[in-house]
Amino acid sequence: MDNMVDHVAGENVNQVVDSGKGIPDRPGASDASGVPGLPDSPDSPGFLLPLLLFGGFRTLIDRLHARLAEEGHPDMRPAHGFAMQAIGGRGATASEIGRRLGVSKQAAGKTVDRLLALGYAERADDPADARRKLVHLTPRGHDALARSAAVFDELRAEWSTVLGADRVRALEADLRNVVPAETTFRLDATSWLGGV
């Protein structure tokens, strides 16, 4: 079974495009979704669904981070947001953060070190066990998360303006029906995509 993307000599090679799967010979063809290079037909090839879903995710995340940069958080990266969610409101140890992100304690430690350097988190003694260190969000970390939530609300409103509020609600309901509940709010997306 082919992977859709291989890493060859430091380059991404898209096997779907390179192998010509679903790509017609004539230029300018598109399917009903308007994606250039795809055949004219009511049914899109199977590989298009994950690409469109990922494209939607990437568009939202890129726009979020552009706004965060404008609002005083130019060094925030997607992995930082996942890590700050893993830290949570009560704080967490590096091991707990690693488990929540699906990465090693060492990888989580590197991400935590970056959050500390950027002023989004701090380490403190665990009041229940002086041998443990807890990572807590700083006011700057809380501000970044609050701004992220507000920007996501604005982006959702933009999609509702373009697509219609009923269609956005229907899209969300449809995704709830096909996405397993245990996957909906998993924080290990960055490790699944290739590392934090």
DRENTI-593583 format. One record per residue (C-alpha): residue in three letters; x, y, z negated; chain. Coordinates in pm, 1 decimal. Example, Ala and Ser with C-alpha at 12.3 -4.5 7.8 and 13.67 -1.06 7.14 Angstrom:
<node><rest>ala</rest><px>1230.0</px><py>-450.0</py><pz>-780.0</pz><kette>A</kette></node>
<node><rest>ser</rest><px>1367.0</px><py>-106.0</py><pz>-714.0</pz><kette>A</kette></node>
***
This chain:
<node><rest>met</rest><px>0.0</px><py>0.0</py><pz>0.0</pz><kette>A</kette></node>
<node><rest>asp</rest><px>148.8</px><py>334.4</py><pz>105.6</pz><kette>A</kette></node>
<node><rest>asn</rest><px>187.0</px><py>621.2</py><pz>-133.7</pz><kette>A</kette></node>
<node><rest>met</rest><px>48.3</px><py>946.1</py><pz>-0.5</pz><kette>A</kette></node>
<node><rest>val</rest><px>364.4</px><py>1132.9</py><pz>-94.2</pz><kette>A</kette></node>
<node><rest>asp</rest><px>716.7</px><py>995.4</py><pz>-112.9</pz><kette>A</kette></node>
<node><rest>his</rest><px>1026.1</px><py>1170.8</py><pz>-237.9</pz><kette>A</kette></node>
<node><rest>val</rest><px>1291.9</px><py>1111.2</py><pz>27.1</pz><kette>A</kette></node>
<node><rest>ala</rest><px>1630.9</px><py>1280.3</py><pz>1.9</pz><kette>A</kette></node>
<node><rest>gly</rest><px>1481.9</px><py>1550.2</py><pz>-220.9</pz><kette>A</kette></node>
<node><rest>glu</rest><px>1197.2</px><py>1624.9</py><pz>21.1</pz><kette>A</kette></node>
<node><rest>asn</rest><px>828.5</px><py>1552.1</py><pz>-4.1</pz><kette>A</kette></node>
<node><rest>val</rest><px>712.7</px><py>1343.1</py><pz>288.4</pz><kette>A</kette></node>
<node><rest>asn</rest><px>338.1</px><py>1320.3</py><pz>337.7</pz><kette>A</kette></node>
<node><rest>gln</rest><px>277.0</px><py>974.2</py><pz>479.2</pz><kette>A</kette></node>
<node><rest>val</rest><px>-84.8</px><py>1051.9</py><pz>561.4</pz><kette>A</kette></node>
<node><rest>val</rest><px>21.0</px><py>1327.5</py><pz>798.8</pz><kette>A</kette></node>
<node><rest>asp</rest><px>345.4</px><py>1163.4</py><pz>913.5</pz><kette>A</kette></node>
<node><rest>ser</rest><px>176.3</px><py>836.0</py><pz>1000.3</pz><kette>A</kette></node>
<node><rest>gly</rest><px>-107.9</px><py>1013.9</py><pz>1180.9</pz><kette>A</kette></node>
<node><rest>lys</rest><px>-379.8</px><py>853.6</py><pz>967.7</pz><kette>A</kette></node>
<node><rest>gly</rest><px>-698.2</px><py>1043.4</py><pz>1040.0</pz><kette>A</kette></node>
<node><rest>ile</rest><px>-516.4</px><py>1305.4</py><pz>1246.0</pz><kette>A</kette></node>
<node><rest>pro</rest><px>-640.6</px><py>1348.1</py><pz>1603.7</pz><kette>A</kette></node>
<node><rest>asp</rest><px>-418.8</px><py>1414.8</py><pz>1903.0</pz><kette>A</kette></node>
<node><rest>arg</rest><px>-596.0</px><py>1735.5</py><pz>1996.6</pz><kette>A</kette></node>
<node><rest>pro</rest><px>-494.7</px><py>2055.4</py><pz>1816.1</pz><kette>A</kette></node>
<node><rest>gly</rest><px>-744.9</px><py>2268.7</py><pz>1633.0</pz><kette>A</kette></node>
<node><rest>ala</rest><px>-987.7</px><py>1987.5</py><pz>1547.7</pz><kette>A</kette></node>
<node><rest>ser</rest><px>-1145.4</px><py>2000.9</py><pz>1205.4</pz><kette>A</kette></node>
<node><rest>asp</rest><px>-1406.2</px><py>1811.2</py><pz>1011.7</pz><kette>A</kette></node>
<node><rest>ala</rest><px>-1719.4</px><py>1954.5</py><pz>852.4</pz><kette>A</kette></node>
<node><rest>ser</rest><px>-1508.2</px><py>2090.4</py><pz>565.6</pz><kette>A</kette></node>
<node><rest>gly</rest><px>-1313.1</px><py>2308.3</py><pz>808.3</pz><kette>A</kette></node>
<node><rest>val</rest><px>-978.1</px><py>2143.2</py><pz>740.0</pz><kette>A</kette></node>
<node><rest>pro</rest><px>-758.4</px><py>2187.8</py><pz>1048.6</pz><kette>A</kette></node>
<node><rest>gly</rest><px>-627.0</px><py>1872.3</py><pz>1211.9</pz><kette>A</kette></node>
<node><rest>leu</rest><px>-904.9</px><py>1640.5</py><pz>1098.6</pz><kette>A</kette></node>
<node><rest>pro</rest><px>-1152.0</px><py>1475.7</py><pz>1335.7</pz><kette>A</kette></node>
<node><rest>asp</rest><px>-1499.3</px><py>1619.6</py><pz>1393.0</pz><kette>A</kette></node>
<node><rest>ser</rest><px>-1726.5</px><py>1386.0</py><pz>1199.2</pz><kette>A</kette></node>
<node><rest>pro</rest><px>-1971.8</px><py>1403.3</py><pz>909.9</pz><kette>A</kette></node>
<node><rest>asp</rest><px>-1758.2</px><py>1158.4</py><pz>708.3</pz><kette>A</kette></node>
<node><rest>ser</rest><px>-1412.3</px><py>1269.5</py><pz>603.3</pz><kette>A</kette></node>
<node><rest>pro</rest><px>-1128.0</px><py>1017.9</py><pz>569.7</pz><kette>A</kette></node>
<node><rest>gly</rest><px>-1088.6</px><py>884.2</py><pz>216.7</pz><kette>A</kette></node>
<node><rest>phe</rest><px>-757.0</px><py>1057.1</py><pz>150.9</pz><kette>A</kette></node>
<node><rest>leu</rest><px>-918.4</px><py>1398.9</py><pz>190.3</pz><kette>A</kette></node>
<node><rest>leu</rest><px>-1122.3</px><py>1381.0</py><pz>-132.1</pz><kette>A</kette></node>
<node><rest>pro</rest><px>-825.5</px><py>1366.2</py><pz>-372.7</pz><kette>A</kette></node>
<node><rest>leu</rest><px>-641.5</px><py>1627.6</py><pz>-167.7</pz><kette>A</kette></node>
<node><rest>leu</rest><px>-938.3</px><py>1867.3</py><pz>-184.8</pz><kette>A</kette></node>
<node><rest>leu</rest><px>-988.3</px><py>1802.8</py><pz>-557.2</pz><kette>A</kette></node>
<node><rest>phe</rest><px>-618.3</px><py>1860.6</py><pz>-620.3</pz><kette>A</kette></node>
<node><rest>gly</rest><px>-626.8</px><py>2169.0</py><pz>-396.5</pz><kette>A</kette></node>
<node><rest>gly</rest><px>-914.2</px><py>2308.9</py><pz>-601.6</pz><kette>A</kette></node>
<node><rest>phe</rest><px>-727.4</px><py>2234.3</py><pz>-925.4</pz><kette>A</kette></node>
<node><rest>arg</rest><px>-407.3</px><py>2387.7</py><pz>-788.2</pz><kette>A</kette></node>
<node><rest>thr</rest><px>-591.8</px><py>2698.5</py><pz>-667.3</pz><kette>A</kette></node>
<node><rest>leu</rest><px>-747.9</px><py>2754.8</py><pz>-1010.6</pz><kette>A</kette></node>
<node><rest>ile</rest><px>-418.8</px><py>2696.3</py><pz>-1194.2</pz><kette>A</kette></node>
<node><rest>asp</rest><px>-217.5</px><py>2919.1</py><pz>-957.9</pz><kette>A</kette></node>
<node><rest>arg</rest><px>-471.1</px><py>3201.3</py><pz>-990.5</pz><kette>A</kette></node>
<node><rest>leu</rest><px>-475.7</px><py>3157.4</py><pz>-1368.5</pz><kette>A</kette></node>
<node><rest>his</rest><px>-99.4</px><py>3190.3</py><pz>-1392.1</pz><kette>A</kette></node>
<node><rest>ala</rest><px>-92.2</px><py>3493.0</py><pz>-1162.4</pz><kette>A</kette></node>
<node><rest>arg</rest><px>-341.3</px><py>3662.5</py><pz>-1397.1</pz><kette>A</kette></node>
<node><rest>leu</rest><px>-152.4</px><py>3553.7</py><pz>-1708.6</pz><kette>A</kette></node>
<node><rest>ala</rest><px>163.9</px><py>3705.3</py><pz>-1563.0</pz><kette>A</kette></node>
<node><rest>glu</rest><px>-20.7</px><py>4034.9</py><pz>-1510.6</pz><kette>A</kette></node>
<node><rest>glu</rest><px>-151.7</px><py>4020.8</py><pz>-1868.3</pz><kette>A</kette></node>
<node><rest>gly</rest><px>183.2</px><py>3979.4</py><pz>-2043.0</pz><kette>A</kette></node>
<node><rest>his</rest><px>258.7</px><py>3609.0</py><pz>-2003.5</pz><kette>A</kette></node>
<node><rest>pro</rest><px>488.5</px><py>3591.1</py><pz>-1698.5</pz><kette>A</kette></node>
<node><rest>asp</rest><px>681.2</px><py>3286.6</py><pz>-1825.1</pz><kette>A</kette></node>
<node><rest>met</rest><px>377.6</px><py>3064.1</py><pz>-1883.9</pz><kette>A</kette></node>
<node><rest>arg</rest><px>377.4</px><py>2744.5</py><pz>-1677.6</pz><kette>A</kette></node>
<node><rest>pro</rest><px>104.2</px><py>2479.5</py><pz>-1640.2</pz><kette>A</kette></node>
<node><rest>ala</rest><px>300.8</px><py>2234.6</py><pz>-1857.1</pz><kette>A</kette></node>
<node><rest>his</rest><px>306.8</px><py>2494.1</py><pz>-2135.3</pz><kette>A</kette></node>
<node><rest>gly</rest><px>-72.0</px><py>2512.0</py><pz>-2140.1</pz><kette>A</kette></node>
<node><rest>phe</rest><px>-101.1</px><py>2134.1</py><pz>-2172.1</pz><kette>A</kette></node>
<node><rest>ala</rest><px>160.4</px><py>2135.4</py><pz>-2450.2</pz><kette>A</kette></node>
<node><rest>met</rest><px>-13.5</px><py>2415.7</py><pz>-2639.4</pz><kette>A</kette></node>
<node><rest>gln</rest><px>-341.3</px><py>2222.9</py><pz>-2619.3</pz><kette>A</kette></node>
<node><rest>ala</rest><px>-155.1</px><py>1918.3</py><pz>-2756.7</pz><kette>A</kette></node>
<node><rest>ile</rest><px>-25.9</px><py>2128.3</py><pz>-3048.5</pz><kette>A</kette></node>
<node><rest>gly</rest><px>-382.5</px><py>2225.2</py><pz>-3132.0</pz><kette>A</kette></node>
<node><rest>gly</rest><px>-512.5</px><py>2451.6</py><pz>-3404.1</pz><kette>A</kette></node>
<node><rest>arg</rest><px>-356.9</px><py>2263.0</py><pz>-3696.8</pz><kette>A</kette></node>
<node><rest>gly</rest><px>-16.2</px><py>2200.7</py><pz>-3547.9</pz><kette>A</kette></node>
<node><rest>ala</rest><px>153.6</px><py>1873.9</py><pz>-3461.9</pz><kette>A</kette></node>
<node><rest>thr</rest><px>488.4</px><py>1698.5</py><pz>-3481.9</pz><kette>A</kette></node>
<node><rest>ala</rest><px>700.1</px><py>1648.3</py><pz>-3169.6</pz><kette>A</kette></node>
<node><rest>ser</rest><px>606.7</px><py>1278.4</py><pz>-3175.7</pz><kette>A</kette></node>
<node><rest>glu</rest><px>235.1</px><py>1360.0</py><pz>-3187.5</pz><kette>A</kette></node>
<node><rest>ile</rest><px>274.3</px><py>1610.8</py><pz>-2904.4</pz><kette>A</kette></node>
<node><rest>gly</rest><px>459.3</px><py>1349.6</py><pz>-2699.8</pz><kette>A</kette></node>
<node><rest>arg</rest><px>185.0</px><py>1090.4</py><pz>-2754.7</pz><kette>A</kette></node>
<node><rest>arg</rest><px>-87.0</px><py>1339.7</py><pz>-2658.5</pz><kette>A</kette></node>
<node><rest>leu</rest><px>101.5</px><py>1439.5</py><pz>-2343.5</pz><kette>A</kette></node>
<node><rest>gly</rest><px>203.2</px><py>1083.7</py><pz>-2256.2</pz><kette>A</kette></node>
<node><rest>val</rest><px>575.7</px><py>1164.5</py><pz>-2267.0</pz><kette>A</kette></node>
<node><rest>ser</rest><px>868.5</px><py>1069.5</py><pz>-2487.9</pz><kette>A</kette></node>
<node><rest>lys</rest><px>943.1</px><py>1251.1</py><pz>-2811.2</pz><kette>A</kette></node>
<node><rest>gln</rest><px>1256.0</px><py>1388.4</py><pz>-2641.9</pz><kette>A</kette></node>
<node><rest>ala</rest><px>1060.9</px><py>1527.4</py><pz>-2344.2</pz><kette>A</kette></node>
<node><rest>ala</rest><px>805.9</px><py>1679.4</py><pz>-2580.3</pz><kette>A</kette></node>
<node><rest>gly</rest><px>1091.5</px><py>1826.7</py><pz>-2782.5</pz><kette>A</kette></node>
<node><rest>lys</rest><px>1230.1</px><py>2000.5</py><pz>-2472.1</pz><kette>A</kette></node>
<node><rest>thr</rest><px>889.2</px><py>2149.9</py><pz>-2395.8</pz><kette>A</kette></node>
<node><rest>val</rest><px>849.6</px><py>2257.8</py><pz>-2758.7</pz><kette>A</kette></node>
<node><rest>asp</rest><px>1196.7</px><py>2416.8</py><pz>-2749.6</pz><kette>A</kette></node>
<node><rest>arg</rest><px>1087.9</px><py>2615.8</py><pz>-2444.0</pz><kette>A</kette></node>
<node><rest>leu</rest><px>766.3</px><py>2727.2</py><pz>-2618.7</pz><kette>A</kette></node>
<node><rest>leu</rest><px>972.8</px><py>2833.3</py><pz>-2920.9</pz><kette>A</kette></node>
<node><rest>ala</rest><px>1212.6</px><py>3031.7</py><pz>-2700.6</pz><kette>A</kette></node>
<node><rest>leu</rest><px>920.7</px><py>3207.5</py><pz>-2530.3</pz><kette>A</kette></node>
<node><rest>gly</rest><px>752.9</px><py>3290.8</py><pz>-2861.8</pz><kette>A</kette></node>
<node><rest>tyr</rest><px>444.5</px><py>3071.2</py><pz>-2807.3</pz><kette>A</kette></node>
<node><rest>ala</rest><px>517.9</px><py>2830.4</py><pz>-3093.1</pz><kette>A</kette></node>
<node><rest>glu</rest><px>712.4</px><py>2800.7</py><pz>-3417.0</pz><kette>A</kette></node>
<node><rest>arg</rest><px>830.0</px><py>2517.7</py><pz>-3640.7</pz><kette>A</kette></node>
<node><rest>ala</rest><px>740.6</px><py>2496.4</py><pz>-4007.1</pz><kette>A</kette></node>
<node><rest>asp</rest><px>758.2</px><py>2241.2</py><pz>-4287.2</pz><kette>A</kette></node>
<node><rest>asp</rest><px>459.0</px><py>2010.6</py><pz>-4310.9</pz><kette>A</kette></node>
<node><rest>pro</rest><px>290.4</px><py>2098.2</py><pz>-4643.0</pz><kette>A</kette></node>
<node><rest>ala</rest><px>190.5</px><py>1731.9</py><pz>-4684.0</pz><kette>A</kette></node>
<node><rest>asp</rest><px>542.4</px><py>1594.9</py><pz>-4618.2</pz><kette>A</kette></node>
<node><rest>ala</rest><px>853.4</px><py>1815.1</py><pz>-4648.6</pz><kette>A</kette></node>
<node><rest>arg</rest><px>1052.3</px><py>1568.1</py><pz>-4433.1</pz><kette>A</kette></node>
<node><rest>arg</rest><px>836.5</px><py>1648.6</py><pz>-4130.9</pz><kette>A</kette></node>
<node><rest>lys</rest><px>835.7</px><py>1959.2</py><pz>-3916.8</pz><kette>A</kette></node>
<node><rest>leu</rest><px>512.1</px><py>2078.6</py><pz>-3762.2</pz><kette>A</kette></node>
<node><rest>val</rest><px>490.3</px><py>2288.9</py><pz>-3450.1</pz><kette>A</kette></node>
<node><rest>his</rest><px>229.2</px><py>2565.7</py><pz>-3471.9</pz><kette>A</kette></node>
<node><rest>leu</rest><px>111.5</px><py>2816.7</py><pz>-3217.0</pz><kette>A</kette></node>
<node><rest>thr</rest><px>211.0</px><py>3175.5</py><pz>-3281.7</pz><kette>A</kette></node>
<node><rest>pro</rest><px>-25.1</px><py>3468.4</py><pz>-3229.3</pz><kette>A</kette></node>
<node><rest>arg</rest><px>131.5</px><py>3496.2</py><pz>-2880.6</pz><kette>A</kette></node>
<node><rest>gly</rest><px>42.1</px><py>3131.1</py><pz>-2813.9</pz><kette>A</kette></node>
<node><rest>his</rest><px>-314.8</px><py>3182.8</py><pz>-2931.3</pz><kette>A</kette></node>
<node><rest>asp</rest><px>-337.4</px><py>3495.1</py><pz>-2714.1</pz><kette>A</kette></node>
<node><rest>ala</rest><px>-222.8</px><py>3300.6</py><pz>-2406.5</pz><kette>A</kette></node>
<node><rest>leu</rest><px>-485.2</px><py>3030.9</py><pz>-2466.5</pz><kette>A</kette></node>
<node><rest>ala</rest><px>-761.4</px><py>3286.2</py><pz>-2528.3</pz><kette>A</kette></node>
<node><rest>arg</rest><px>-669.0</px><py>3474.2</py><pz>-2210.4</pz><kette>A</kette></node>
<node><rest>ser</rest><px>-660.6</px><py>3143.3</py><pz>-2019.5</pz><kette>A</kette></node>
<node><rest>ala</rest><px>-1013.5</px><py>3059.9</py><pz>-2133.9</pz><kette>A</kette></node>
<node><rest>ala</rest><px>-1139.0</px><py>3403.7</py><pz>-2028.4</pz><kette>A</kette></node>
<node><rest>val</rest><px>-970.6</px><py>3379.1</py><pz>-1686.7</pz><kette>A</kette></node>
<node><rest>phe</rest><px>-1116.4</px><py>3030.8</py><pz>-1628.9</pz><kette>A</kette></node>
<node><rest>asp</rest><px>-1461.6</px><py>3174.5</py><pz>-1703.5</pz><kette>A</kette></node>
<node><rest>glu</rest><px>-1399.9</px><py>3447.9</py><pz>-1445.6</pz><kette>A</kette></node>
<node><rest>leu</rest><px>-1274.6</px><py>3197.8</py><pz>-1185.1</pz><kette>A</kette></node>
<node><rest>arg</rest><px>-1579.2</px><py>2977.6</py><pz>-1240.2</pz><kette>A</kette></node>
<node><rest>ala</rest><px>-1799.4</px><py>3284.6</py><pz>-1192.6</pz><kette>A</kette></node>
<node><rest>glu</rest><px>-1618.1</px><py>3358.9</py><pz>-864.7</pz><kette>A</kette></node>
<node><rest>trp</rest><px>-1682.9</px><py>3003.7</py><pz>-742.7</pz><kette>A</kette></node>
<node><rest>ser</rest><px>-2048.4</px><py>3048.4</py><pz>-842.6</pz><kette>A</kette></node>
<node><rest>thr</rest><px>-2065.9</px><py>3366.8</py><pz>-636.1</pz><kette>A</kette></node>
<node><rest>val</rest><px>-1917.5</px><py>3193.6</py><pz>-330.3</pz><kette>A</kette></node>
<node><rest>leu</rest><px>-2089.5</px><py>2854.7</py><pz>-360.3</pz><kette>A</kette></node>
<node><rest>gly</rest><px>-2394.8</px><py>2944.0</py><pz>-566.7</pz><kette>A</kette></node>
<node><rest>ala</rest><px>-2438.2</px><py>2879.6</py><pz>-938.4</pz><kette>A</kette></node>
<node><rest>asp</rest><px>-2658.0</px><py>2573.6</py><pz>-876.5</pz><kette>A</kette></node>
<node><rest>arg</rest><px>-2394.2</px><py>2412.8</py><pz>-652.5</pz><kette>A</kette></node>
<node><rest>val</rest><px>-2117.5</px><py>2470.5</py><pz>-908.2</pz><kette>A</kette></node>
<node><rest>arg</rest><px>-2334.7</px><py>2319.8</py><pz>-1184.4</pz><kette>A</kette></node>
<node><rest>ala</rest><px>-2417.0</px><py>2027.4</py><pz>-952.5</pz><kette>A</kette></node>
<node><rest>leu</rest><px>-2047.3</px><py>1978.9</py><pz>-871.9</pz><kette>A</kette></node>
<node><rest>glu</rest><px>-1964.3</px><py>1969.7</py><pz>-1242.3</pz><kette>A</kette></node>
<node><rest>ala</rest><px>-2249.6</px><py>1723.9</py><pz>-1308.0</pz><kette>A</kette></node>
<node><rest>asp</rest><px>-2137.9</px><py>1503.5</py><pz>-1018.8</pz><kette>A</kette></node>
<node><rest>leu</rest><px>-1780.9</px><py>1497.4</py><pz>-1145.6</pz><kette>A</kette></node>
<node><rest>arg</rest><px>-1904.2</px><py>1405.9</py><pz>-1496.3</pz><kette>A</kette></node>
<node><rest>asn</rest><px>-2084.7</px><py>1110.6</py><pz>-1336.9</pz><kette>A</kette></node>
<node><rest>val</rest><px>-1775.8</px><py>972.7</py><pz>-1160.9</pz><kette>A</kette></node>
<node><rest>val</rest><px>-1493.8</px><py>1072.6</py><pz>-1397.8</pz><kette>A</kette></node>
<node><rest>pro</rest><px>-1464.6</px><py>833.0</py><pz>-1694.1</pz><kette>A</kette></node>
<node><rest>ala</rest><px>-1530.0</px><py>1011.6</py><pz>-2024.4</pz><kette>A</kette></node>
<node><rest>glu</rest><px>-1189.0</px><py>909.0</py><pz>-2162.5</pz><kette>A</kette></node>
<node><rest>thr</rest><px>-1017.9</px><py>1079.3</py><pz>-1866.1</pz><kette>A</kette></node>
<node><rest>thr</rest><px>-1205.7</px><py>1409.6</py><pz>-1873.9</pz><kette>A</kette></node>
<node><rest>phe</rest><px>-996.4</px><py>1584.7</py><pz>-2138.1</pz><kette>A</kette></node>
<node><rest>arg</rest><px>-667.8</px><py>1394.7</py><pz>-2121.0</pz><kette>A</kette></node>
<node><rest>leu</rest><px>-364.0</px><py>1614.2</py><pz>-2174.4</pz><kette>A</kette></node>
<node><rest>asp</rest><px>-111.2</px><py>1385.2</py><pz>-2006.1</pz><kette>A</kette></node>
<node><rest>ala</rest><px>-177.8</px><py>1515.8</py><pz>-1654.8</pz><kette>A</kette></node>
<node><rest>thr</rest><px>166.0</px><py>1671.8</py><pz>-1621.4</pz><kette>A</kette></node>
<node><rest>ser</rest><px>344.0</px><py>1347.0</py><pz>-1709.7</pz><kette>A</kette></node>
<node><rest>trp</rest><px>115.8</px><py>1159.4</py><pz>-1469.2</pz><kette>A</kette></node>
<node><rest>leu</rest><px>215.6</px><py>1401.9</py><pz>-1192.4</pz><kette>A</kette></node>
<node><rest>gly</rest><px>583.9</px><py>1356.7</py><pz>-1259.0</pz><kette>A</kette></node>
<node><rest>gly</rest><px>695.4</px><py>1492.6</py><pz>-1592.0</pz><kette>A</kette></node>
<node><rest>val</rest><px>667.6</px><py>1780.9</py><pz>-1832.2</pz><kette>A</kette></node>
***
